[in-house]
Every structure is written in structure tokens, then in C-alpha cells.
């Protein structure tokens, strides 16, 4: 049954010692009640998974402090968000380049700012990947962080695109920028030698670009990578009513499905526009696609829904769900082991389809 509204109260117990976990479980009881319209009221005690590493446990503990600090600070302005994401992006980009040495050339492609990331060893054949960073369409929370490990591990050239951001440039500005870069790359590469991938906002943009390419008669790329994305701006997936960007911690603001809030990226576009929301497009003949999500990803439901839509259209798709993680952009960057595994999975998968 599709839930019209899902209001969830999630209680997470992040105890290290098993005795503390047992005490917490005995003190708090799991419960779930449902209204006549399907609205769910859920309380859950979630002990720390026994399978996670000591580093992950330490990181989960830090979320408690971070969540309290956020509550004290209040809502973050767009300027503050961009300043914050720019700061850790620079820091994590530097760390990525230390761990995964590559050559980075800052340039412009078809009038769009790009980074050309090249492996130090000879690239594998004449292939290229287009990377579309995350950041909610209003900031950059990826770029080099997402492109550097892929270029190094898969030995493939990566073109990281700094598409225009909302709210200054709502849809379809970002789509137009990526299409322009893709069109320029077609002058050098065959479509079968090009792949497109992205995380979060970049994942959404990846699907939108693929649909737009078909609309304007350009050939499809060889493969797509969609990591924690959505393909329908007209409806809210259940997981967005359950999780925040950080999984369980953080401020959760459930959305009334019958009154969707304004979205600076959507702007005045019809939410069922087939490019904005590819789930309403003809998905037959879409490129082979790797979809990645996680068990505490706020876009888990949306990623799974799009995966089903692609399968119904008869496409070649693979969906990978990784345990105890949150949104790929926000949390994957903090977990080096998972980032390494994801990079290797992506590189191996795309190399199967890019000739």
C-alpha cells in the first residue's frame, strides 16, 4: 500500500557496549500504529550494527554532537550552506588527490566550467566519464571528491561539470549545461565511449540529461551511474519521510504529499515534465544503468522506484544497496572504505558497457 503521508518518530540507540544496548532496548519499546488513511506513527530502537567498523562507530557517535549543534544554530542560510560545503569540499578534494593521484586541469568546455581529471597512468582506451556533482542543486558537494577516485581506480578520464546552480538558475539550466558538454565531447569521443554518473542532485541530473538527449536527437551514452537519486518531483518517497541527509540524526521535516513545498530547482516547471521527472518519460532504450542507494538513504525509495520503472521498460539495470549508510553525497564522503568500494564498483560496471 502506498502511504499518502508517513510521519515517523525514529529513536536510534548508538551504544557501543552490548550491555548498554540491552538496557536501552528494554527501556524503550518498539511500536507502530496506523491512521485510517495509512499514516504511520512509528517508534524504533536501532542498536549499533555489529558489522560496522570502529571508525564508523566513532563517526555515528559524532552525529549526536553535530545534531545538537545544528538545533542550537537554527536553520542554515544558502550563503552559509555554500560557505560550509565549499570549505569541506576543498579539504576532502585535497585528501582525495593525495590518496588517488591524478592530473587535474581546470578549463571550460562548451562555455561551461569543467575539471578534466586524468589518471597518471595511461587511460584505458579512448573512454571518458562525465561526473555531475551533488549538492541539492544549490551548492557543490562533490566535483573532485567524486571524480578523482574514479579516474585513478578505473584509469578513465573524468570530466567534472560545474553546472549552473539554483535558485539563480532553475531547471533546465543545469541540464542545458551538461548537454552542451556532452555535445562537445561527441566531437572527440563516440557515444559508446562515454558514460555519465552523479550523486544525489548529480544522480537526478544524470537521468534528466539522458531523457533530454533523446528529445533532441543526440545519441545516448554507453552507460549511466545514478547514486542516491530520484526521477519524480511530483511525489514524495517514503524514505524522505523517514530519514535526513545523515540518516537517522538531524532535523526531519515531513512533507505533506498533497501540498509539496516550493523547490528552487523546479521553479515554475510542471513537476511531471518528462525531463524534470524522467519517470514520466519513455524509458525504453535507456543506457545500461547502475543505481546505488543505502539502507538509511533519504532517497532510497526514489532510487528503488526509478529502478523498477527502468526494469519495466526492459532496460539493463543493476541496483546496489549498501548497509547502514545515509545519503551518498553527505555521508559517503566521510567513509573512505565505502567510497573506495563504490568507486571500484562504478568503474568496473561502467567499463563493462563503455567500449
NUZA-960595 format. One record per residue (C-alpha): residue number from 1; residue in one letter; x, y, z. Coordinates in steps of 0.02 Angstrom, whole numbers. Example, Ala and Ser with C-alpha at 12.3 -4.5 7.8 and 13.67 -1.06 7.14 Angstrom:
<nodes>
+-----+----+--------+--------+--------+
|   i | aa |     c1 |     c2 |     c3 |
+-----+----+--------+--------+--------+
|   1 |  A |    615 |   -225 |    390 |
|   2 |  S |    684 |    -53 |    357 |
+-----+----+--------+--------+--------+
</nodes>
This chain:
<nodes>
+-----+----+--------+--------+--------+
|   i | aa |     c1 |     c2 |     c3 |
+-----+----+--------+--------+--------+
|   1 |  X |      0 |      0 |      0 |
|   2 |  X |     63 |    170 |    -48 |
|   3 |  X |     65 |    283 |    105 |
|   4 |  X |     -9 |    454 |     75 |
|   5 |  X |     80 |    526 |    223 |
|   6 |  X |    211 |    450 |    332 |
|   7 |  X |    255 |    532 |    498 |
|   8 |  X |    394 |    440 |    581 |
|   9 |  X |    471 |    459 |    752 |
|  10 |  X |    634 |    362 |    744 |
|  11 |  X |    735 |    333 |    904 |
|  12 |  X |    912 |    272 |    874 |
|  13 |  X |   1018 |    199 |   1012 |
|  14 |  X |   1202 |    213 |    965 |
|  15 |  X |   1276 |    110 |   1107 |
|  16 |  X |   1447 |     31 |   1095 |
|  17 |  X |   1437 |    -90 |   1240 |
|  18 |  X |   1313 |   -231 |   1218 |
|  19 |  X |   1252 |   -207 |   1397 |
|  20 |  X |   1205 |    -27 |   1362 |
|  21 |  X |   1116 |    -81 |   1204 |
|  22 |  X |   1017 |   -211 |   1301 |
|  23 |  X |    969 |    -84 |   1434 |
|  24 |  X |    912 |     39 |   1301 |
|  25 |  X |    809 |    -93 |   1214 |
|  26 |  X |    722 |   -141 |   1375 |
|  27 |  X |    686 |     41 |   1419 |
|  28 |  X |    610 |     90 |   1252 |
|  29 |  X |    478 |    -14 |   1165 |
|  30 |  X |    455 |    -29 |    978 |
|  31 |  X |    284 |     22 |    917 |
|  32 |  X |    187 |     57 |    758 |
|  33 |  X |     10 |    123 |    741 |
|  34 |  X |    -84 |    172 |    584 |
|  35 |  X |   -219 |    301 |    547 |
|  36 |  X |   -365 |    256 |    433 |
|  37 |  X |   -282 |    345 |    286 |
|  38 |  X |   -121 |    246 |    306 |
|  39 |  X |    -21 |    374 |    403 |
|  40 |  X |    104 |    279 |    511 |
|  41 |  X |    167 |    327 |    684 |
|  42 |  X |    325 |    227 |    716 |
|  43 |  X |    448 |    214 |    860 |
|  44 |  X |    601 |    107 |    837 |
|  45 |  X |    755 |     69 |    942 |
|  46 |  X |    901 |     39 |    825 |
|  47 |  X |   1059 |    -29 |    907 |
|  48 |  X |   1227 |     -4 |    826 |
|  49 |  X |   1255 |   -136 |    693 |
|  50 |  X |   1382 |   -268 |    745 |
|  51 |  X |   1454 |   -270 |    570 |
|  52 |  X |   1517 |    -91 |    561 |
|  53 |  X |   1697 |    -39 |    587 |
|  54 |  X |   1767 |     55 |    739 |
|  55 |  X |   1787 |    207 |    626 |
|  56 |  X |   1603 |    201 |    579 |
|  57 |  X |   1553 |    185 |    762 |
|  58 |  X |   1655 |    339 |    804 |
|  59 |  X |   1575 |    434 |    660 |
|  60 |  X |   1399 |    384 |    716 |
|  61 |  X |   1436 |    447 |    891 |
|  62 |  X |   1492 |    614 |    819 |
|  63 |  X |   1321 |    637 |    738 |
|  64 |  X |   1242 |    659 |    910 |
|  65 |  X |   1350 |    812 |    944 |
|  66 |  X |   1328 |    877 |    768 |
|  67 |  X |   1138 |    861 |    780 |
|  68 |  X |   1134 |    957 |    945 |
|  69 |  X |   1243 |   1095 |    871 |
|  70 |  X |   1125 |   1111 |    722 |
|  71 |  X |    974 |   1128 |    835 |
|  72 |  X |   1059 |   1268 |    932 |
|  73 |  X |   1116 |   1359 |    775 |
|  74 |  X |    946 |   1357 |    689 |
|  75 |  X |    909 |   1350 |    502 |
|  76 |  X |   1057 |   1374 |    385 |
|  77 |  X |   1051 |   1510 |    253 |
|  78 |  X |   1100 |   1473 |     74 |
|  79 |  X |   1256 |   1580 |     91 |
|  80 |  X |   1307 |   1486 |    249 |
|  81 |  X |   1274 |   1319 |    164 |
|  82 |  X |   1383 |   1364 |     15 |
|  83 |  X |   1523 |   1426 |    128 |
|  84 |  X |   1517 |   1265 |    228 |
|  85 |  X |   1511 |   1148 |     79 |
|  86 |  X |   1649 |   1243 |    -10 |
|  87 |  X |   1761 |   1226 |    143 |
|  88 |  X |   1746 |   1038 |    165 |
|  89 |  X |   1744 |   1011 |    -24 |
|  90 |  X |   1915 |   1092 |    -36 |
|  91 |  X |   1979 |    992 |    113 |
|  92 |  X |   1911 |    825 |     51 |
|  93 |  X |   1965 |    859 |   -128 |
|  94 |  X |   2143 |    885 |    -67 |
|  95 |  X |   2136 |    722 |     31 |
|  96 |  X |   2064 |    630 |   -121 |
|  97 |  X |   2206 |    692 |   -231 |
|  98 |  X |   2333 |    634 |   -102 |
|  99 |  X |   2258 |    460 |    -90 |
| 100 |  X |   2220 |    444 |   -276 |
| 101 |  X |   2350 |    543 |   -375 |
| 102 |  X |   2283 |    614 |   -539 |
| 103 |  X |   2309 |    761 |   -654 |
| 104 |  X |   2176 |    897 |   -642 |
| 105 |  X |   2155 |   1032 |   -774 |
| 106 |  X |   2033 |   1174 |   -739 |
| 107 |  X |   1957 |   1228 |   -903 |
| 108 |  X |   1797 |   1270 |   -996 |
| 109 |  X |   1703 |   1151 |  -1109 |
| 110 |  X |   1569 |   1223 |  -1224 |
| 111 |  X |   1568 |   1377 |  -1113 |
| 112 |  X |   1539 |   1276 |   -954 |
| 113 |  X |   1668 |   1268 |   -815 |
| 114 |  X |   1742 |   1093 |   -803 |
| 115 |  X |   1885 |    997 |   -724 |
| 116 |  X |   1973 |    871 |   -836 |
| 117 |  X |   2035 |    732 |   -720 |
| 118 |  X |   2160 |    614 |   -798 |
| 119 |  X |   2244 |    461 |   -720 |
| 120 |  X |   2433 |    471 |   -707 |
| 121 |  X |   2449 |    303 |   -794 |
| 122 |  X |   2386 |    284 |   -971 |
| 123 |  X |   2194 |    292 |   -979 |
| 124 |  X |   2103 |    135 |  -1032 |
| 125 |  X |   2070 |    157 |  -1219 |
| 126 |  X |   1983 |    315 |  -1280 |
| 127 |  X |   1847 |    323 |  -1148 |
| 128 |  X |   1780 |    464 |  -1040 |
| 129 |  X |   1658 |    485 |   -896 |
| 130 |  X |   1555 |    642 |   -860 |
| 131 |  X |   1537 |    673 |   -674 |
| 132 |  X |   1391 |    777 |   -607 |
| 133 |  X |   1417 |    829 |   -426 |
| 134 |  X |   1288 |    829 |   -288 |
| 135 |  X |   1235 |    972 |   -176 |
| 136 |  X |   1047 |    992 |   -186 |
| 137 |  X |   1064 |   1090 |   -350 |
| 138 |  X |   1114 |   1243 |   -248 |
| 139 |  X |   1294 |   1203 |   -198 |
| 140 |  X |   1441 |   1094 |   -246 |
| 141 |  X |   1461 |    947 |   -129 |
| 142 |  X |   1559 |    830 |   -242 |
| 143 |  X |   1653 |    877 |   -403 |
| 144 |  X |   1833 |    823 |   -373 |
| 145 |  X |   1785 |    715 |   -224 |
| 146 |  X |   1680 |    606 |   -340 |
| 147 |  X |   1789 |    617 |   -493 |
| 148 |  X |   1966 |    591 |   -428 |
| 149 |  X |   1948 |    414 |   -355 |
| 150 |  X |   1856 |    353 |   -512 |
| 151 |  X |   1990 |    420 |   -630 |
| 152 |  X |   2128 |    342 |   -526 |
| 153 |  X |   2049 |    172 |   -492 |
| 154 |  X |   1965 |    144 |   -659 |
| 155 |  X |   2103 |    228 |   -761 |
| 156 |  X |   1974 |    328 |   -857 |
| 157 |  X |   1971 |    514 |   -897 |
| 158 |  X |   1835 |    605 |   -800 |
| 159 |  X |   1757 |    772 |   -848 |
| 160 |  X |   1681 |    852 |   -693 |
| 161 |  X |   1548 |    979 |   -738 |
| 162 |  X |   1512 |   1135 |   -635 |
| 163 |  X |   1334 |   1161 |   -696 |
| 164 |  X |   1236 |   1317 |   -653 |
| 165 |  X |   1151 |   1314 |   -483 |
| 166 |  X |    979 |   1359 |   -416 |
| 167 |  X |    896 |   1467 |   -360 |
| 168 |  X |    986 |   1588 |   -476 |
| 169 |  X |    971 |   1463 |   -619 |
| 170 |  X |    823 |   1343 |   -601 |
| 171 |  X |    783 |   1196 |   -715 |
| 172 |  X |    829 |   1170 |   -856 |
| 173 |  X |    991 |   1271 |   -841 |
| 174 |  X |   1091 |   1127 |   -766 |
| 175 |  X |   1025 |   1006 |   -897 |
| 176 |  X |   1071 |   1126 |  -1037 |
| 177 |  X |   1249 |   1143 |   -969 |
| 178 |  X |   1278 |    956 |   -963 |
| 179 |  X |   1202 |    930 |  -1136 |
| 180 |  X |   1320 |   1063 |  -1203 |
| 181 |  X |   1471 |    974 |  -1128 |
| 182 |  X |   1411 |    806 |  -1194 |
| 183 |  X |   1385 |    878 |  -1368 |
| 184 |  X |   1562 |    947 |  -1365 |
| 185 |  X |   1635 |    779 |  -1310 |
| 186 |  X |   1547 |    695 |  -1456 |
| 187 |  X |   1669 |    787 |  -1569 |
| 188 |  X |   1810 |    682 |  -1494 |
| 189 |  X |   1727 |    526 |  -1424 |
| 190 |  X |   1599 |    405 |  -1492 |
| 191 |  X |   1440 |    387 |  -1388 |
| 192 |  X |   1489 |    208 |  -1345 |
| 193 |  X |   1647 |    278 |  -1263 |
| 194 |  X |   1555 |    400 |  -1147 |
| 195 |  X |   1473 |    368 |   -978 |
| 196 |  X |   1381 |    490 |   -863 |
| 197 |  X |   1366 |    472 |   -674 |
| 198 |  X |   1321 |    576 |   -524 |
| 199 |  X |   1271 |    575 |   -341 |
| 200 |  X |   1113 |    648 |   -262 |
| 201 |  X |   1074 |    804 |   -366 |
| 202 |  X |   1202 |    740 |   -491 |
| 203 |  X |   1110 |    573 |   -499 |
| 204 |  X |    947 |    661 |   -534 |
| 205 |  X |   1031 |    765 |   -667 |
| 206 |  X |   1107 |    610 |   -748 |
| 207 |  X |    935 |    537 |   -782 |
| 208 |  X |    867 |    705 |   -839 |
| 209 |  X |   1009 |    728 |   -963 |
| 210 |  X |    982 |    554 |  -1036 |
| 211 |  X |    799 |    594 |  -1071 |
| 212 |  X |    842 |    764 |  -1142 |
| 213 |  X |    971 |    689 |  -1261 |
| 214 |  X |    837 |    578 |  -1333 |
| 215 |  X |    718 |    726 |  -1352 |
| 216 |  X |    842 |    824 |  -1457 |
| 217 |  X |    900 |    676 |  -1558 |
| 218 |  X |   1076 |    654 |  -1489 |
| 219 |  X |   1142 |    477 |  -1465 |
| 220 |  X |   1135 |    403 |  -1290 |
| 221 |  X |   1295 |    374 |  -1190 |
| 222 |  X |   1354 |    196 |  -1161 |
| 223 |  X |   1309 |    189 |   -976 |
| 224 |  X |   1238 |    287 |   -830 |
| 225 |  X |   1280 |    289 |   -644 |
| 226 |  X |   1139 |    351 |   -530 |
| 227 |  X |   1189 |    355 |   -347 |
| 228 |  X |   1053 |    408 |   -224 |
| 229 |  X |    935 |    494 |   -344 |
| 230 |  X |    754 |    519 |   -390 |
| 231 |  X |    656 |    532 |   -550 |
| 232 |  X |    491 |    604 |   -492 |
| 233 |  X |    471 |    780 |   -421 |
| 234 |  X |    282 |    761 |   -411 |
| 235 |  X |    279 |    635 |   -268 |
| 236 |  X |    373 |    604 |   -106 |
| 237 |  X |    453 |    435 |    -74 |
| 238 |  X |    427 |    354 |     96 |
| 239 |  X |    612 |    360 |    141 |
| 240 |  X |    611 |    550 |    127 |
| 241 |  X |    484 |    550 |    268 |
| 242 |  X |    595 |    436 |    374 |
| 243 |  X |    775 |    492 |    351 |
| 244 |  X |    876 |    652 |    346 |
| 245 |  X |   1035 |    684 |    245 |
| 246 |  X |   1130 |    599 |    385 |
| 247 |  X |   1014 |    451 |    402 |
| 248 |  X |    931 |    450 |    573 |
| 249 |  X |   1010 |    604 |    658 |
| 250 |  X |    968 |    782 |    609 |
| 251 |  X |    811 |    884 |    587 |
| 252 |  X |    671 |    792 |    497 |
| 253 |  X |    536 |    894 |    411 |
| 254 |  X |    400 |    777 |    345 |
| 255 |  X |    314 |    837 |    186 |
| 256 |  X |    127 |    838 |    156 |
| 257 |  X |    111 |    746 |    -10 |
| 258 |  X |    -43 |    847 |    -55 |
| 259 |  X |     47 |   1014 |    -30 |
| 260 |  X |    225 |    999 |    -95 |
| 261 |  X |    338 |   1144 |    -44 |
| 262 |  X |    414 |   1259 |   -174 |
| 263 |  X |    575 |   1192 |   -248 |
| 264 |  X |    703 |   1321 |   -309 |
| 265 |  X |    771 |   1197 |   -437 |
| 266 |  X |    599 |   1152 |   -507 |
| 267 |  X |    547 |   1334 |   -519 |
| 268 |  X |    390 |   1354 |   -622 |
| 269 |  X |    411 |   1194 |   -722 |
| 270 |  X |    272 |   1065 |   -719 |
| 271 |  X |    330 |    932 |   -594 |
| 272 |  X |    276 |    797 |   -716 |
| 273 |  X |    383 |    865 |   -857 |
| 274 |  X |    467 |    709 |   -929 |
| 275 |  X |    642 |    786 |   -922 |
| 276 |  X |    624 |    856 |   -747 |
| 277 |  X |    542 |    693 |   -689 |
| 278 |  X |    605 |    555 |   -804 |
| 279 |  X |    486 |    428 |   -730 |
| 280 |  X |    354 |    508 |   -843 |
| 281 |  X |    465 |    489 |   -998 |
| 282 |  X |    475 |    345 |  -1120 |
| 283 |  X |    616 |    248 |  -1037 |
| 284 |  X |    633 |    113 |  -1169 |
| 285 |  X |    809 |    102 |  -1237 |
| 286 |  X |    892 |    195 |  -1093 |
| 287 |  X |   1077 |    155 |  -1072 |
| 288 |  X |   1132 |     16 |   -951 |
| 289 |  X |   1119 |     95 |   -779 |
| 290 |  X |   1200 |     62 |   -611 |
| 291 |  X |   1091 |    127 |   -467 |
| 292 |  X |   1165 |    139 |   -292 |
| 293 |  X |   1074 |    181 |   -131 |
| 294 |  X |   1088 |    132 |     52 |
| 295 |  X |    980 |     72 |    196 |
| 296 |  X |    970 |    243 |    280 |
| 297 |  X |    967 |    349 |    123 |
| 298 |  X |    828 |    477 |    115 |
| 299 |  X |    818 |    441 |    -72 |
| 300 |  X |    810 |    251 |    -51 |
| 301 |  X |    627 |    241 |   -103 |
| 302 |  X |    651 |    358 |   -251 |
| 303 |  X |    802 |    261 |   -314 |
| 304 |  X |    708 |     96 |   -299 |
| 305 |  X |    555 |    168 |   -386 |
| 306 |  X |    658 |    228 |   -534 |
| 307 |  X |    747 |     60 |   -540 |
| 308 |  X |    578 |    -28 |   -557 |
| 309 |  X |    525 |     94 |   -693 |
| 310 |  X |    683 |     57 |   -792 |
| 311 |  X |    656 |   -130 |   -772 |
| 312 |  X |    476 |   -116 |   -833 |
| 313 |  X |    542 |    -26 |   -986 |
| 314 |  X |    653 |   -177 |  -1022 |
| 315 |  X |    821 |    -96 |   -985 |
| 316 |  X |    984 |   -169 |   -919 |
| 317 |  X |    999 |   -108 |   -739 |
| 318 |  X |   1085 |   -155 |   -578 |
| 319 |  X |   1038 |    -85 |   -408 |
| 320 |  X |   1157 |    -97 |   -261 |
| 321 |  X |   1101 |    -58 |    -83 |
| 322 |  X |   1238 |    -35 |     46 |
| 323 |  X |   1200 |    -59 |    230 |
| 324 |  X |   1190 |     69 |    370 |
| 325 |  X |   1234 |    218 |    263 |
| 326 |  X |   1149 |    383 |    233 |
| 327 |  X |   1137 |    495 |     80 |
| 328 |  X |   1282 |    452 |    -36 |
| 329 |  X |   1343 |    631 |    -54 |
| 330 |  X |   1328 |    685 |    126 |
| 331 |  X |   1396 |    532 |    214 |
| 332 |  X |   1488 |    429 |     85 |
| 333 |  X |   1625 |    561 |     77 |
| 334 |  X |   1664 |    529 |    261 |
| 335 |  X |   1687 |    342 |    243 |
| 336 |  X |   1844 |    307 |    146 |
| 337 |  X |   1819 |    119 |    136 |
| 338 |  X |   1643 |    137 |     65 |
| 339 |  X |   1698 |    271 |    -56 |
| 340 |  X |   1838 |    158 |   -116 |
| 341 |  X |   1718 |     13 |   -138 |
| 342 |  X |   1590 |    121 |   -228 |
| 343 |  X |   1723 |    191 |   -344 |
| 344 |  X |   1784 |     18 |   -389 |
| 345 |  X |   1605 |    -44 |   -415 |
| 346 |  X |   1564 |    104 |   -527 |
| 347 |  X |   1724 |     89 |   -627 |
| 348 |  X |   1704 |    -97 |   -653 |
| 349 |  X |   1521 |    -81 |   -701 |
| 350 |  X |   1543 |     61 |   -825 |
| 351 |  X |   1695 |    -20 |   -903 |
| 352 |  X |   1583 |   -169 |   -945 |
| 353 |  X |   1474 |    -58 |  -1053 |
| 354 |  X |   1593 |     76 |  -1119 |
| 355 |  X |   1689 |      3 |  -1264 |
+-----+----+--------+--------+--------+
</nodes>
